[in-house]
Amino acid sequence: MRETAENLEKMAKFGISEGISELILTTRNDAAAGDKLSSNAAPFGIIWKNNRMFLHLFKGSKTCENLTREDFFAANMTDDAVLFATSTFYDLKEEEFENVVYIDEKSASPVTAVIPFLKKADRVVLFKCVERTEAEDSVIIDIEPADFIVLNLEKEGFIVNRGFYSVVEACVHLTRYELTKDRQYLDLIRHHWSLINRCGRKRDKEGFDIVRKRMNEI
Amino acid sequence: MRETAENLEKMAKFGISEGISELILTTRNDAAAGDKLSSNAAPFGIIWKNNRMFLHLFKGSKTCENLTREDFFAANMTDDAVLFATSTFYDLKEEEFENVVYIDEKSASPVTAVIPFLKKADRVVLFKCVERTEAEDSVIIDIEPADFIVLNLEKEGFIVNRGFYSVVEACVHLTRYELTKDRQYLDLIRHHWSLINRCGRKRDKEGFDIVRKRMNEI
């Protein structure tokens, strides 16, 4: 997707800027025939660089597994630290999702997709996967926006809260620590913990409680 | 100010949440009679804890000097990393400010204040200083919102970009480094620099260029 002024402005309203934007991606899980729909949520960066919009997913993640099979997903914009932390480390309950039926009329033969998104998100962008490039440990998926949904009309403005951001950082670092066991990540988590205590909102502190719970489990 | 659900929602639309919100505060500089109006801008945290909204300003800052004299200031909401970094370390040009005339009818005898704000801000809250408590090195100023201005109607949604937040962090850490010469702050700045390069928007990278320029000057 081209980084024109118009595109940048439109996408920013849905939480996506050039560079990397941290959103919660929701995807459909595979289901045996007759099973109920089941959904997955996990924060990932949407990368928009040099007029290319893509995901870089490490194999082994549920999101990567799902997007190897499914062509559509939703990117959920939220500044709810609890939603960020919970979806990083745990499965959300199915009742936290809602499904939207999207008809892709651009395809040669129109395709109908059922795409899960988060009820609690402020805004949602539906994305289509247009190309997959497989590497040894990861898959790069080129994506393009398909539709835009405003869920929370009341939400205006934004906050610059070092505590909220620190929850996002703590989630990223703990994920890395789980993979590498490199203790520098624990130092960074401790650094952000003190920021959350000092600057965070109630919801940010609750978000970090989830990070701490996870740390006690590993 | 009480942290009721209604107040929280209203303030969040103007960039202010419970905890600490990082906004750019604009204040009037002292002027000899006949001098033109001159203004100051610098990022500070607005603290909202236990139903109390206040600033904690270290003596020596221009903002502290100005708010010891002036009763009104503006809190400017922005996610422009360049504006954050520039106003942290340098004086903004007077043409970057606009002035609003505010009539405080709540006072025993109505007071007219001329309050500077940033033309480039998205939204602005005018604040009144209601009480000052002086300590040895700092002043705590209890504040209350007086008026609300929406400047950028086009601005909707928000982004969660680790690069943008890292510019805010780098500004805070470099300010602390200048005061303490503690090299741990340089390590943190280097950490955020790599995040800005990886995740930031063009504007975030330009914001960090200002931090780097400042580092070369000290």
Interface residues (C-beta under 8 A of the other chain):
Chain A: E9 A12 K13 F14 G15 I16 S17 E18 G19 I20 S21 E22 L23 G45 M77 D79 D122 R123 E154 K155 E156 G157 F158 I159 V160 N161 R162 G163 Y165 V168 E169 V172 L188 H191 R198 C199 G200 R201 K202 D204
Chain B: E9 A12 K13 F14 G15 I16 S17 E18 G19 I20 S21 E22 L23 G45 M77 D79 D122 R123 E154 K155 E156 G157 F158 I159 V160 N161 R162 G163 Y165 V168 E169 V172 L188 H191 R198 C199 G200 R201 K202 D204
